[in-house]
Amino acid sequence: MAIEQDWRPRALCWGLLLAGAGADATVMCVPAANLNVPATSEGLYVNLVTGVSGTTEASVPGFDIDIYAAVSTNPSGQMRFYWGPAATGGAGVVSSGDSYLALGPGAVIGPGSTFSRAAFTGDTSAWQVGTTAYLGVRFLNESGASTTYGWIQLSTSAPLGFPATIVGWCHEDSGAAITTPGGPPDAVFANGFE
């Protein structure tokens, strides 16, 4: 039985990105998704634009990421990321090769980042130790048919990454780079009123 969740009842945060991409760029966020990721071979599929999630690929049209427990790893059940067909452009930020990074505050995700689409063969050891961090992502935004950059905040547990929760996510809808929260501000504002 597929469990489908929809982001619309949750708070949706819209903020203007005032530096780097122009005044009409919008950062779209689901700040409190709190989606539990089942430690199964299907895991949880998520469409980052529509907010729809479910436990089968068929239940989430245009999914951007599937976080799942690989059954053929040693040991079995290690967290992995699946990006779907190559046409979706989906991928995650890596340090080198196929080692997915657990990003901290102030990390920039954009055209200059190194990405991988490796699913079963991807190295997710940074996520298996138990952490709360950001996974940098890129995907094809079906509403604008452009490459979109974003981040997913994940909370994972040792020793294999599960239990895991998708805390929330943001993406920059213009195709510009995005920065994970908590780093230096994008712009400095001065208040001339005393």
Buried (B, 14 or more C-beta within 10 A) or exposed (E): EEEEBEBEEBEEEEEEBEEBBEEEBBBBBBBEBEBEBBBEEBBBBBBBBBBBBBBBBEBBEBBBBBBBBBEEBEEEBBBBBBBBEEEBBBBBBBEEEBBBBBBEEEBBBBEEBBBBBBBEEBBBEBBBBBBEBBBBBBBBBBEEEEBBBBBBBBBBBEEBBBEBBBBBBBBBBBBBBBBBBEEEEBEEEEEEEE
